[in-house]
Amino acid sequence: MTSEYSFQAAFEARDDLKVYGSNALMLFALEILTIFMLLLRKL
C-alpha cells in the first residue's frame, strides 16, 4: 500500500505500535510531539 503522506508511511512501518490497536496513532503522534518539543528546547 502506498501512503499519501510521509508520516503515514512512517506510522505504517512501526510494527511495535500494532499491539496498541486504536491507540497506536495517538501514541505515534505523542512521540512525534515529544521529539518536536525536545528539539525546540535546544534552540
N, C-alpha and C positions, 0 to 999 in steps of 0.2 A: 504494500500500500504506500503510495506517495503522499507526503504531507504538504499541505499548502503553506504552512509557516515553519520556520526553523525551530521554534520552541516546541511545536507539536512533534517534530521528528525526534527531538531530544527527549521529550516525555515518553514517547512510544519505545525508545531504546532502553529506558530504565526498567529492566526486568525485576529489580529489587523492590519496586513500588507496587507491583501487581498484587502482592499479598494483602494490600490495604484496600483493595476494591474501589468503592466510590470515593474514598478519602484520598486516593493516590494523587489526583490532580491538585487537591488542596495542599498536600504535603510537598509536592513538587514546586508549587507557587511560593510556599513559605520558604523553601530552601533558596530559591532564586532571590526572593526579597531579602533574606538574611545575608546572602553574598553581596547584594547591592548595597545594603546598609553598612556592611563591613568595609567595602571599598570607599564609600563616602566618608567614613571616619578617618581614612588615611589621607584625605585631601586637606 
